[in-house]
């Protein structure tokens, strides 16, 4: 398992907190594991809740009609890279 960067750890903590993931430690999330299905097991409702939490914390919107969402939400590492690229200063 890869170590989390500070940005990935921050996002992992937001993910665990906003989705109330019981029994999941932010520090133990594999940044390259899928967020959906066989990975963390998130679903489309979780994606909406996570997008809202990201919007509130980082100051930009993740749109549900974005064709790149599969890539953006592929893993914690991919999502963190997207957040770092688009977050408000």
MARBA-3410 file (N, C-alpha, C, O; in Angstrom, 1 decimal):
89
0.8,-1.2,0.0,0.0,0.0,0.0,0.9,1.3,0.0,1.9,1.3,0.7 ~ 0.5,2.2,-0.8,1.3,3.4,-0.9,1.0,4.4,0.3,-0.1,4.3,0.8 ~ 2.0,5.2,0.6,1.7,6.2,1.6,0.9,7.3,1.0,1.0,7.6,-0.1 ~ 0.1,7.9,1.9,-0.7,9.0,1.5,0.1,10.3,1.5,0.8,10.6,2.5 ~ -0.1,11.2,0.5,0.5,12.5,0.5,-0.4,13.3,1.5,-1.5,12.9,1.8
0.1,14.5,1.9,-0.8,15.3,2.8,-2.1,15.7,2.2,-3.1,15.6,2.9 ~ -2.2,15.9,0.9,-3.4,16.3,0.2,-4.3,15.0,0.2,-5.5,15.2,0.4 ~ -3.8,13.9,-0.1,-4.6,12.6,-0.1,-5.1,12.3,1.3,-6.2,11.9,1.4 ~ -4.3,12.5,2.3,-4.7,12.2,3.7,-5.9,13.2,4.1,-6.9,12.7,4.7 ~ -5.8,14.4,3.7,-6.8,15.4,4.0,-8.1,15.0,3.3,-9.2,15.1,3.9
-8.0,14.6,2.0,-9.2,14.2,1.3,-9.7,12.9,1.8,-11.0,12.7,1.9 ~ -8.9,12.0,2.3,-9.3,10.7,2.8,-10.1,10.9,4.1,-11.1,10.3,4.4 ~ -9.6,11.9,4.9,-10.3,12.2,6.2,-11.7,12.8,5.9,-12.7,12.5,6.5 ~ -11.8,13.7,4.8,-13.1,14.2,4.4,-14.0,13.1,4.0,-15.2,13.2,4.3 ~ -13.5,12.2,3.2,-14.3,11.1,2.7,-14.8,10.3,3.8,-16.0,10.0,3.8
-14.0,9.9,4.8,-14.5,9.1,5.9,-15.5,9.8,6.7,-16.5,9.2,7.1 ~ -15.2,11.1,7.0,-16.1,11.9,7.8,-17.4,12.2,7.1,-18.5,12.0,7.7 ~ -17.4,12.6,5.9,-18.6,13.0,5.2,-19.5,11.9,4.8,-20.7,12.0,4.7 ~ -18.9,10.7,4.6,-19.7,9.5,4.3,-20.0,8.6,5.5,-20.6,7.5,5.4 ~ -19.5,9.0,6.7,-19.7,8.2,7.9,-19.3,6.7,7.7,-20.0,5.8,8.0
-18.0,6.5,7.2,-17.5,5.2,6.9,-17.0,4.6,8.2,-15.9,4.8,8.6 ~ -17.9,3.8,8.8,-17.5,3.1,10.1,-16.5,2.0,9.8,-16.6,1.3,8.9 ~ -15.5,2.0,10.7,-14.5,0.9,10.6,-13.4,1.2,9.5,-12.6,0.4,9.3 ~ -13.5,2.4,8.9,-12.5,2.8,7.9,-11.6,3.9,8.5,-12.1,4.9,8.9 ~ -10.3,3.7,8.5,-9.4,4.7,8.9,-8.8,5.4,7.7,-8.4,4.8,6.8
-8.9,6.7,7.7,-8.4,7.5,6.6,-7.0,7.1,6.2,-6.7,7.0,5.0 ~ -6.1,6.9,7.2,-4.7,6.6,6.9,-4.5,5.3,6.3,-3.5,5.0,5.7 ~ -5.5,4.4,6.4,-5.4,3.0,5.8,-6.0,2.9,4.5,-6.0,1.8,3.9 ~ -6.6,4.0,3.9,-7.1,3.9,2.6,-6.0,3.8,1.5,-5.1,4.7,1.5 ~ -6.0,2.8,0.7,-5.0,2.7,-0.4,-5.3,3.7,-1.4,-6.4,3.7,-2.0
-4.4,4.7,-1.7,-4.7,5.8,-2.6,-4.9,5.3,-4.0,-5.5,6.1,-4.8 ~ -4.5,4.1,-4.4,-4.7,3.6,-5.7,-5.8,2.7,-5.9,-6.1,2.2,-7.0 ~ -6.5,2.3,-4.8,-7.6,1.4,-4.8,-8.8,2.1,-5.4,-9.0,3.3,-5.2 ~ -9.7,1.3,-6.1,-10.9,2.0,-6.6,-11.8,2.4,-5.4,-11.9,1.8,-4.4 ~ -12.5,3.6,-5.6,-13.4,4.1,-4.6,-14.7,3.4,-4.7,-15.4,3.2,-3.7
-15.1,2.9,-5.9,-16.4,2.2,-6.1,-16.2,0.7,-6.2,-15.1,0.2,-6.5 ~ -17.3,0.0,-6.1,-17.4,-1.4,-6.3,-16.4,-2.2,-5.4,-16.5,-2.1,-4.1 ~ -15.4,-2.9,-5.9,-14.6,-3.7,-5.1,-13.6,-3.0,-4.2,-13.0,-3.6,-3.4 ~ -13.4,-1.7,-4.4,-12.5,-0.9,-3.6,-13.2,-0.6,-2.3,-13.5,-1.5,-1.4 ~ -13.5,0.7,-2.1,-14.2,1.1,-0.8,-15.7,0.8,-0.8,-16.4,0.8,0.2
-16.2,0.4,-2.0,-17.6,0.0,-2.1,-18.6,1.2,-2.1,-19.7,1.0,-1.8 ~ -18.1,2.4,-2.6,-19.0,3.5,-2.6,-20.0,3.3,-3.8,-19.8,2.6,-4.7 ~ -21.1,4.1,-3.7,-22.1,4.0,-4.7,-22.4,5.5,-5.2,-21.7,6.4,-4.8 ~ -23.4,5.6,-6.1,-23.6,6.9,-6.7,-24.1,8.0,-5.7,-23.8,9.1,-5.9 ~ -24.8,7.5,-4.7,-25.3,8.5,-3.6,-24.0,9.0,-2.9,-23.9,10.1,-2.5
-23.1,8.1,-2.6,-21.9,8.5,-1.9,-21.1,9.5,-2.8,-20.5,10.4,-2.2 ~ -21.1,9.3,-4.1,-20.4,10.2,-5.0,-21.0,11.6,-4.9,-20.3,12.6,-4.9 ~ -22.3,11.7,-4.8,-23.0,13.0,-4.7,-22.7,13.6,-3.4,-22.4,14.8,-3.3 ~ -22.7,12.9,-2.3,-22.4,13.4,-1.0,-20.9,13.9,-0.9,-20.6,14.9,-0.3 ~ -20.0,13.1,-1.5,-18.6,13.4,-1.5,-18.4,14.7,-2.3,-17.6,15.6,-2.0
-19.1,14.8,-3.5,-18.9,16.0,-4.3,-19.4,17.2,-3.6,-18.8,18.3,-3.7 ~ -20.5,17.1,-2.8,-21.0,18.2,-2.0,-19.9,18.6,-0.9,-19.7,19.8,-0.8 ~ -19.4,17.7,-0.3,-18.4,17.9,0.8,-17.1,18.6,0.2,-16.6,19.5,0.8 ~ -16.7,18.1,-1.0,-15.6,18.7,-1.7,-15.9,20.1,-2.1,-15.0,21.0,-1.9 ~ -17.1,20.4,-2.6,-17.5,21.7,-3.0,-17.4,22.7,-1.8,-16.9,23.8,-1.9
-17.9,22.2,-0.6,-17.9,23.1,0.6,-16.5,23.3,1.1,-16.1,24.5,1.4 ~ -15.6,22.3,1.1,-14.3,22.4,1.6,-13.3,23.1,0.7,-12.5,23.9,1.1 ~ -13.4,22.8,-0.6,-12.3,23.2,-1.5,-12.8,24.3,-2.5,-12.0,24.8,-3.2 ~ -14.1,24.7,-2.5,-14.5,25.8,-3.2,-14.7,25.7,-4.7,-14.6,26.7,-5.5 ~ -15.0,24.5,-5.2,-15.3,24.3,-6.6,-16.2,23.1,-6.7,-16.3,22.2,-5.8
-17.0,23.1,-7.8,-18.0,22.0,-8.0,-17.5,20.9,-8.9,-16.9,21.1,-9.9 ~ -17.9,19.7,-8.5,-17.7,18.5,-9.3,-19.1,18.3,-9.9,-20.1,18.0,-9.2 ~ -19.2,18.4,-11.2,-20.5,18.3,-11.9,-20.8,16.8,-12.2,-20.0,16.1,-12.7 ~ -22.1,16.5,-12.0,-22.5,15.1,-12.3,-22.5,14.8,-13.8,-22.4,13.6,-14.2 ~ -22.6,15.8,-14.7,-22.6,15.6,-16.1,-21.2,15.6,-16.7,-21.1,15.7,-18.0
-20.2,15.6,-15.9,-18.8,15.7,-16.4,-18.4,14.3,-17.0,-18.4,13.3,-16.2 ~ -18.0,14.2,-18.2,-17.6,13.0,-18.9,-16.4,12.3,-18.2,-16.2,11.1,-18.3 ~ -15.6,13.1,-17.5,-14.4,12.6,-16.9,-14.6,12.1,-15.5,-13.6,11.7,-14.8 ~ -15.8,12.0,-15.0,-16.1,11.6,-13.6,-15.5,10.2,-13.3,-15.0,10.0,-12.2 ~ -15.6,9.3,-14.2,-15.1,7.9,-14.0,-13.6,8.0,-13.7,-13.1,7.3,-12.8
-12.9,8.8,-14.4,-11.5,9.0,-14.2,-11.2,9.7,-12.9,-10.3,9.4,-12.1 ~ -11.9,10.8,-12.7,-11.8,11.7,-11.5,-12.0,10.8,-10.2,-11.2,10.9,-9.3 ~ -13.1,10.1,-10.2,-13.4,9.3,-9.0,-12.9,7.9,-9.0,-13.3,7.0,-8.3 ~ -11.9,7.6,-9.9,-11.3,6.2,-10.0,-10.7,5.8,-8.7,-10.8,4.6,-8.3 ~ -10.0,6.7,-8.0,-9.2,6.3,-6.8,-9.1,7.6,-6.0,-9.3,8.7,-6.4
-8.6,7.4,-4.7,-8.3,8.6,-3.9,-7.2,9.4,-4.5,-7.3,10.6,-4.5 ~ -6.2,8.8,-5.1,-5.1,9.5,-5.7,-5.6,10.3,-6.9,-5.2,11.5,-7.0 ~ -6.5,9.8,-7.8,-7.0,10.5,-8.9,-7.9,11.7,-8.4,-7.8,12.8,-9.0 ~ -8.7,11.4,-7.5,-9.6,12.5,-6.9,-8.8,13.6,-6.3,-9.1,14.8,-6.5 ~ -7.8,13.2,-5.5,-6.9,14.2,-4.9,-6.2,15.1,-5.9,-6.1,16.3,-5.7
-5.7,14.5,-7.0,-5.0,15.2,-8.0,-6.0,16.2,-8.7,-5.6,17.4,-8.9 ~ -7.2,15.8,-8.9,-8.2,16.7,-9.5,-8.5,17.8,-8.5,-8.6,19.0,-9.0 ~ -8.7,17.5,-7.3,-9.0,18.6,-6.3,-7.9,19.6,-6.2,-8.1,20.8,-6.2 ~ -6.6,19.1,-6.2,-5.5,20.0,-6.1,-5.4,20.9,-7.3,-4.9,22.0,-7.2 ~ -5.8,20.4,-8.4,-5.7,21.1,-9.7,-6.8,22.2,-9.7,-6.6,23.3,-10.3
-8.0,22.0,-9.1,-9.1,22.9,-9.3,-9.5,23.6,-8.0,-10.4,24.5,-8.1 ~ -8.9,23.4,-6.9,-9.4,24.0,-5.7,-9.2,25.5,-5.7,-8.3,26.0,-6.4 ~ -10.1,26.2,-5.0,-9.9,27.6,-4.9,-8.7,28.0,-4.0,-8.4,27.3,-3.1 ~ -8.0,29.0,-4.3,-6.8,29.4,-3.6,-7.1,29.8,-2.2,-6.1,30.1,-1.5
END
